[in-house]
Amino acid sequence: MINSAVIFQIIIIGEAVKNISEELKEDYPDIPWRNIAGTRDRLIHGYFEIQLSEVWEVVVSDLNDLKNVVMAILEE
């Protein structure tokens, strides 16, 4: 169940990214917005092909950096 919960949270992040304005995305070009949304799409549409090792890589490698950027954006 933890795996499903983590995957669902990544899906929510990806969906949120799809709703960010183009202007904001242009203000932060170093963030891989398209990749984040693409991860969401792969999780939604390729559920039986999900590799938990890839999900774990996103969690340990990408989410903390994204969190830091989002926190900085919110502080502005």
C-alpha positions, 0 to 999 in steps of 0.5 A: 500500500505504501507503493501505491500511496507514493505513486499517487502522490507523484501523480498529484505532483505531475497533475499540479505541474500541468496546471502551472502557468506557462509564465511561471514555467518560463521563470524557472527553466531549469525545472524539468516541467515536461519530464515531471508531467511525463512521469505522471502520464507514464504512471497513469497510463502504464500502470502495469509497466511501472518499475518500482525502482524507477519510482524510488529513483524519483523519490530519492533523486528528484523530489527534494530538489523540486520541494526546495524550488516550490518552497522558494517560489511560495516565499516570493 
